[in-house]
Amino acid sequence: MASKSFDVVVIGAGPGGYVAAIRAAQLGLNVACIEREHLGGICLNWGCIPTKALLRSAEVYHQFERAKEFGLTADKFGFDLNAIVDRSRKVAAQMNGGIKGLFKKNKITSIMGEATIVAKGKVSVKTDKGVEELTAPNIIVATGARARELPGLEADGDLVWTYRHALKPARMPKKLLVIGSGAIGIEFASFYNTLGADTTVVEVMDRVLPVEDKDISDFAKKQFKKQGMTIWEKAMVKQLDRTPGKGVVAHIEKGGKIENHEFDTVISAVGIVGNTEGLGLEALGVQIDRTHVVTDEYCRTGVEGVFAIGDIAGAPWLAHKASHEGVMVAELIAGEKVHPIKPGSIAGCTYCHPQVASVGMTEEKAKEAGFKIKVGKFPFIGNGKAVAMGEAEGLVKTIFDEKTGELLGAHMVGAEVTEMIQGYVISRQLETTEEDLMHTVFPHPTMSEMMHESVLAAYGKALHI
């Protein structure tokens, strides 16, 4: 190791940690980044990136099934699950290698090992070569989170899977139960359902995708059911009886009654817990609340020189939020002027079929906050590009403060909405009003025109519906 004294030590090389390390190095700081498993963390290796690779394969397969609609012939097609998984792992490996290159380019010291903050400004790292002692006045904790496991529903890698098992499946499920309909659960449900698994989704809340606007959740649910999924809302899996080599009997409570259903595979996607163990945070005086580090708006923990970013620092649990926090903290340490992140202007994206994307308040939350609102909705069927693409099932919804014209929230379901949502994110960041959006000229023919029409619809001016 070139030096054991650094300006900044980053613990964790996920999308928060590695970005923080790069930005700090760009600002002239001497940086070490410690990672215990893979550069890129869960996102690049076991989350965002490989799941999108899987979902892309499912999307292409689905398009083959629709070939006749487009005047095409595709009589002999199928899928090789091992090849699909192999491609996703290669994509993840490519991204992992890219981070190695970026660390080398920015002269960041990369250490593979387990880190513990043993005292203020001191980090001990257990590596395969022994123990390294590092010092730094600034420590950024970016250790992320892992899948939550409920008693009796623990994963075994055979019959009951977490997202890791689902990314490298030992077999193609025939009858699949997905517990939880958040982003992780519904993406895997969408992937395996598209490839032919008989898929059931159980959600304890009153609707699938429960953090989304109700109109969007309801629309998505109709599409999922149309695709053959069974959706059980306000339901809970109470027990799993496992028979190795055969399957699982799930005891599912719904409406006060318990029903037993058989599955060959279960995916548990019931949330996450922060990776706070073994870091020495409590002994240092860092406050932890329900497995997450308590921070202020600048990601400061209250212990001088110790910051926490990303999933370990709480909601929203999104890679892009972690990266932005990493940049902010690096610049704060370097003495730059920074602005705290606005959680309400961070988009959430779910890459199921159809895709779901949103930013800001739902209609329900806006009303609860006391706003008098104007709501605009525009369906994909009214957009020429969507119809031409054969993607006429979707909805764009916008919510405005009637008094000020502020865009309070935007919600979308349909093809490519995860790409389109950024337009509304920028609008919120720039504090754009409905008038600004109405006067913006959207290109034609594009799917983004629906964003314009939804704004117009909020004020009774929609043109194409």
PEZI-V985657 format. One record per backbone hydrogen bond with DSSP energy under -1.0 kcal/mol. CO is the residue of the C=O (numbers start at 0). NH is the residue of the N-H. Records with the same first field share a line. If there is no record, write none. Layout:
CO=NH, NH
//
This chain:
3=134
7=31
8=139
9=33
10=141
12=39
13=17
15=19
16=20
17=21
18=22
19=23
20=24
21=25
22=26
23=28
24=27
29=6, 7
30=108
31=9
32=110
33=11
34=112
37=40
39=43
40=44
41=45, 46
42=48
46=50
47=51
48=52
49=53
50=54
51=55
52=56
53=57
54=58
55=59
56=60
57=61
58=62
59=63
60=64
63=66
65=68
66=69, 71
67=70
79=83
80=84
81=85
82=86
83=87
84=88
85=89
86=90
87=91
88=92
89=93
90=94
91=95
92=96
93=97
94=98
95=99
96=100
97=101
98=102
99=103
100=104
101=105
102=107
103=106
108=32
110=34
113=125
115=117, 123
118=121
120=135
121=117, 118
122=133
123=115
124=131
125=113
126=129
129=126
131=124
133=122
134=5
137=8
138=306
139=10
140=308
143=274
145=272
149=152
158=265
159=155, 156
160=267
161=165
162=166
163=167
173=197
174=263, 264
175=199
176=266
177=201
178=268
180=208
181=185
182=186
183=187
184=188
185=189
186=190
187=191
188=192
189=193
190=194
191=196
192=195
197=175
198=229
199=177
200=231
201=179
202=234
204=233
208=211
212=216
213=217
214=218
215=219
216=220
217=221
218=222
219=223
220=224
221=225
222=226
223=228
224=227
229=200
231=202
235=252
238=250
240=248
242=245, 246
246=242
247=262
248=240
249=260
250=237, 238
251=258
252=235
253=256
256=253
258=251
260=249
262=247
264=176
265=160
266=178
270=147
272=145
273=275
275=278
278=116
279=283
280=285
281=284
286=293
288=291
291=288
295=298
298=307
299=295
302=305
304=138
305=300
306=140
309=312
310=313
311=292
315=317
317=321
318=322
319=323
320=324
321=325
322=326
323=327
324=328
325=329
326=330
327=331
328=332
329=333
330=335
331=334
341=344
342=345
347=357
349=355
354=413
355=349
356=411
357=347
358=409
361=365
362=366
363=367
364=368
365=370
366=369
371=401
373=399
375=397
377=395
378=381
379=382
382=386
383=387
384=388
385=390
386=389
393=379
394=412
395=377
396=410
397=375
398=407, 408
399=373
400=404
404=433
405=400
407=360
408=398
409=358
410=396
411=356
412=394
413=416
415=418, 419
416=420
419=422
420=424
421=425
422=426
423=427
424=428
425=429
426=431
427=430
431=406
432=436
433=437
434=438
446=449
447=450, 451
448=452
449=453
450=454
451=455
452=456
453=457
455=458, 460
456=459
//
